[in-house]
Amino acid sequence: MLQGAHELFAGHRDRAAQDHEALTARPHEQIDRLKVELDWLKKRFWTS
């Protein structure tokens, strides 16, 4: 019974890590994209 409990909690931990990664991946991608756009705008308009 204890061996089964270990597998149950290990699966929950893995699922929680995947959920956290899924929730944070999209905002980080958007932040990176906005940083690239900002850098492009700075180069284009502030160097003129």
MARBA-394716 format. One line per 2 residues: number of its first residue (from 1); their letters; for each residue x, z, y of N, C-alpha, C. Coordinates in nm, 3 decimals. Atoms other than C-alpha are relative to their C-alpha. Layout:
NUM> a> X/Z/Y/X/Z/Y/X/Z/Y ~ ...
//
This chain:
1> ml> 0.083/0.000/-0.119/0.000/0.000/0.000/0.088/0.000/0.126 ~ -0.087/-0.003/-0.117/0.282/0.077/0.243/0.068/-0.134/0.024
3> qg> -0.063/0.130/-0.016/0.445/-0.258/0.177/-0.096/-0.098/0.068 ~ 0.099/0.086/-0.063/0.126/-0.436/0.273/-0.020/0.033/0.146
5> ah> 0.015/-0.040/-0.140/0.100/-0.234/0.594/0.113/-0.056/0.085 ~ -0.115/0.055/-0.074/0.448/-0.345/0.698/-0.024/-0.148/0.031
7> el> 0.026/0.143/-0.023/0.349/-0.711/0.656/-0.111/-0.020/0.101 ~ 0.111/0.010/-0.095/0.028/-0.654/0.849/0.049/0.019/0.143
9> fa> -0.050/-0.026/-0.135/0.208/-0.505/1.150/0.103/-0.102/0.044 ~ -0.099/0.103/-0.034/0.490/-0.759/1.137/-0.071/-0.126/0.046
11> gh> 0.077/0.118/-0.040/0.235/-1.040/1.158/-0.061/0.018/0.137 ~ 0.059/-0.029/-0.131/0.067/-0.872/1.454/0.105/-0.012/0.109
13> rd> -0.109/0.006/-0.098/0.401/-0.841/1.634/0.037/-0.145/0.029 ~ -0.033/0.141/-0.019/0.480/-1.209/1.578/-0.108/-0.071/0.080
15> ra> 0.111/0.062/-0.072/0.137/-1.312/1.701/0.000/0.043/0.145 ~ -0.005/-0.049/-0.138/0.172/-1.094/2.011/0.112/-0.069/0.077
17> aq> -0.111/0.069/-0.066/0.508/-1.254/2.090/-0.038/-0.144/0.032 ~ 0.044/0.138/-0.023/0.357/-1.602/2.053/-0.102/-0.006/0.113
19> dh> 0.099/-0.004/-0.107/0.064/-1.508/2.277/0.067/0.020/0.135 ~ -0.071/-0.025/-0.125/0.299/-1.374/2.543/0.073/-0.125/0.046
21> ea> -0.074/0.121/-0.034/0.511/-1.687/2.530/-0.096/-0.109/0.050 ~ 0.098/0.100/-0.041/0.203/-1.909/2.558/-0.052/0.030/0.140
23> lt> 0.051/-0.036/-0.132/0.080/-1.716/2.863/0.104/-0.020/0.110 ~ -0.103/0.009/-0.104/0.413/-1.729/3.045/0.064/-0.138/0.010
25> ar> -0.067/0.131/-0.001/0.530/-2.080/2.956/-0.054/-0.089/0.111 ~ 0.058/0.090/-0.100/0.288/-2.270/3.179/0.034/0.040/0.143
27> ph> -0.041/-0.036/-0.137/0.348/-2.067/3.496/0.147/-0.027/0.029 ~ -0.142/0.026/-0.022/0.724/-2.096/3.448/0.026/-0.150/0.018
29> eq> -0.015/0.145/-0.017/0.694/-2.474/3.407/-0.045/-0.042/0.140 ~ 0.050/0.035/-0.133/0.489/-2.492/3.726/0.098/0.046/0.108
31> id> -0.099/-0.049/-0.096/0.742/-2.280/3.916/0.120/-0.093/0.004 ~ -0.115/0.092/0.005/1.025/-2.506/3.800/-0.033/-0.132/0.068
33> rl> 0.040/0.127/-0.060/0.832/-2.817/3.903/-0.009/0.013/0.152 ~ 0.012/-0.021/-0.144/0.757/-2.672/4.247/0.137/0.018/0.066
35> kv> -0.136/-0.013/-0.054/1.123/-2.578/4.297/0.065/-0.137/0.016 ~ -0.056/0.136/-0.007/1.224/-2.937/4.223/-0.062/-0.075/0.118
37> el> 0.067/0.067/-0.112/0.965/-3.067/4.469/0.049/0.054/0.133 ~ -0.048/-0.060/-0.124/1.079/-2.823/4.737/0.142/-0.046/0.032
39> dw> -0.137/0.049/-0.021/1.443/-2.922/4.690/-0.002/-0.145/0.049 ~ 0.009/0.141/-0.040/1.345/-3.289/4.720/-0.048/-0.009/0.145
41> lk> 0.051/0.003/-0.136/1.146/-3.222/5.038/0.107/0.047/0.100 ~ -0.106/-0.048/-0.089/1.434/-3.025/5.190/0.103/-0.110/0.023
43> kr> -0.099/0.106/-0.013/1.677/-3.308/5.122/-0.055/-0.115/0.083 ~ 0.058/0.117/-0.066/1.438/-3.573/5.250/-0.027/0.025/0.148
45> fw> 0.047/-0.020/-0.136/1.309/-3.413/5.570/0.091/0.087/0.087 ~ -0.082/-0.087/-0.083/1.556/-3.149/5.682/0.140/-0.054/0.022
47> ts> -0.129/0.060/-0.025/1.861/-3.370/5.661/-0.010/-0.117/0.096 ~ 0.021/0.115/-0.090/1.707/-3.638/5.883/0.028/0.037/0.143
//
